[in-house]
Amino acid sequence: MVFLFVAIFFCRIFVGIKVVENYKLLFPMKRTKVTFNNEKIQISSEILRALAHPLRIKILEFIDQHKVINVNKIYNTLNLEQSITSQHLRIMRGAGVVITERDGKYVHYSIDYAKVANAMKAVNHYYNAKANA
């Protein structure tokens, strides 16, 4: 139940769903109609999924320290298998959390700070509102 509240609140802040009063859809006590933009929800869930894994956070912190780095240095320095590192980078790349640039046979990764900041702003806004309620 708490997850549902978090998801709905996140969608209102980060995705921009439309809430119309006096219509019963999800909560019988609150008569509201909630209209979701499925594309935006899908994108938001991919971003949160990319940010919600401890190893991905570790990889992001490592990229942040170096600003731009290639995949070989990531997995060699963090003592990870190349395949695991590539899978996690693929998820983050798909969510748009990291940006890639090809230089010959090397792929360099950097962080899309605007996208990460927007996601963190939405999550922090939810927790601040919940604490003040």
C-alpha positions as CSV (number, residue, x, y, z in Angstrom):
1,M,0.0,0.0,0.0
2,V,2.8,2.4,0.8
3,F,4.5,1.6,-2.5
4,L,1.2,2.6,-4.3
5,F,1.2,6.0,-2.6
6,V,4.9,6.5,-3.4
7,A,4.3,5.5,-7.1
8,I,1.3,7.9,-7.4
9,F,3.1,10.7,-5.7
10,F,6.2,10.2,-7.8
11,C,4.1,10.2,-11.0
12,R,2.4,13.5,-10.0
13,I,5.7,15.2,-9.4
14,F,8.1,13.6,-11.9
15,V,5.8,12.5,-14.7
16,G,3.0,15.0,-14.5
17,I,-0.2,13.0,-14.2
18,K,-3.5,14.8,-14.2
19,V,-5.7,14.6,-11.1
20,V,-9.4,15.5,-11.4
21,E,-11.6,15.8,-8.3
22,N,-14.9,14.1,-7.7
23,Y,-14.3,10.8,-9.5
24,K,-13.7,7.5,-7.7
25,L,-11.0,5.4,-9.3
26,L,-8.3,4.2,-6.8
27,F,-9.3,5.3,-3.3
28,P,-13.0,5.1,-2.3
29,M,-12.4,7.7,0.5
30,K,-10.9,10.2,-2.0
31,R,-13.1,10.8,-4.9
32,T,-10.4,11.5,-7.6
33,K,-9.9,10.5,-11.2
34,V,-6.3,9.7,-12.0
35,T,-5.1,9.8,-15.6
36,F,-1.7,8.3,-16.3
37,N,0.6,8.9,-19.2
38,N,1.9,5.4,-19.8
39,E,4.9,6.5,-21.8
40,K,6.1,8.8,-19.0
41,I,5.4,6.2,-16.3
42,Q,7.5,3.7,-18.3
43,I,10.4,6.1,-18.6
44,S,10.2,7.0,-15.0
45,S,10.1,3.4,-13.8
46,E,13.2,2.7,-16.0
47,I,15.1,5.7,-14.4
48,L,14.2,4.6,-10.9
49,R,15.1,1.0,-11.7
50,A,18.5,2.1,-13.0
51,L,19.1,4.1,-9.8
52,A,17.8,1.5,-7.4
53,H,20.5,-1.1,-7.5
54,P,23.6,-0.9,-5.2
55,L,26.1,-2.0,-7.8
56,R,24.7,0.6,-10.3
57,I,25.1,3.2,-7.7
58,K,28.6,2.1,-7.1
59,I,29.3,2.3,-10.8
60,L,27.7,5.8,-11.0
61,E,29.8,7.0,-8.2
62,F,32.9,5.7,-9.9
63,I,31.9,7.4,-13.2
64,D,31.2,10.6,-11.3
65,Q,34.7,10.6,-9.8
66,H,36.3,10.3,-13.2
67,K,33.7,12.4,-15.2
68,V,34.3,10.3,-18.4
69,I,35.6,6.7,-18.3
70,N,35.6,3.6,-20.5
71,V,34.1,0.3,-19.6
72,N,37.4,-1.5,-19.2
73,K,38.5,0.8,-16.4
74,I,35.2,0.5,-14.7
75,Y,35.2,-3.3,-14.4
76,N,39.0,-3.6,-13.8
77,T,39.0,-1.0,-11.0
78,L,35.8,-2.2,-9.3
79,N,36.8,-5.9,-9.7
80,L,33.7,-6.8,-11.6
81,E,33.1,-9.2,-14.4
82,Q,33.0,-7.5,-17.8
83,S,29.6,-9.1,-18.6
84,I,28.0,-7.9,-15.3
85,T,29.4,-4.4,-15.8
86,S,28.1,-4.3,-19.4
87,Q,24.6,-5.4,-18.3
88,H,24.3,-2.8,-15.6
89,L,25.6,-0.1,-18.0
90,R,23.1,-1.2,-20.6
91,I,20.3,-0.7,-18.1
92,M,21.6,2.7,-17.1
93,R,22.1,3.6,-20.8
94,G,18.6,2.5,-21.6
95,A,17.2,4.7,-18.9
96,G,19.3,7.6,-20.1
97,V,21.2,7.9,-16.8
98,V,24.6,7.5,-18.5
99,I,25.7,9.0,-21.8
100,T,28.0,7.1,-24.2
101,E,30.6,8.3,-26.7
102,R,32.5,6.0,-29.0
103,D,36.2,6.6,-29.6
104,G,37.4,3.9,-31.9
105,K,37.0,0.6,-30.2
106,Y,36.4,2.3,-26.8
107,V,33.1,3.4,-25.4
108,H,33.3,6.2,-22.8
109,Y,30.6,6.7,-20.2
110,S,29.6,9.9,-18.4
111,I,26.5,10.7,-16.3
112,D,23.5,12.7,-17.4
113,Y,23.4,14.8,-14.3
114,A,20.2,16.6,-15.3
115,K,18.3,13.3,-15.5
116,V,19.7,12.0,-12.2
117,A,19.0,15.4,-10.5
118,N,15.4,15.4,-11.7
119,A,14.8,11.9,-10.4
120,M,16.4,12.7,-7.0
121,K,14.4,15.9,-6.8
122,A,11.1,14.0,-7.3
123,V,12.0,11.3,-4.7
124,N,13.2,13.9,-2.2
125,H,10.1,16.0,-2.7
126,Y,8.0,12.9,-1.9
127,Y,9.8,12.2,1.3
128,N,9.8,15.8,2.4
129,A,6.1,16.0,1.8
130,K,5.5,12.8,3.7
131,A,7.6,14.0,6.7
132,N,5.6,17.3,6.8
133,A,2.3,15.6,6.6
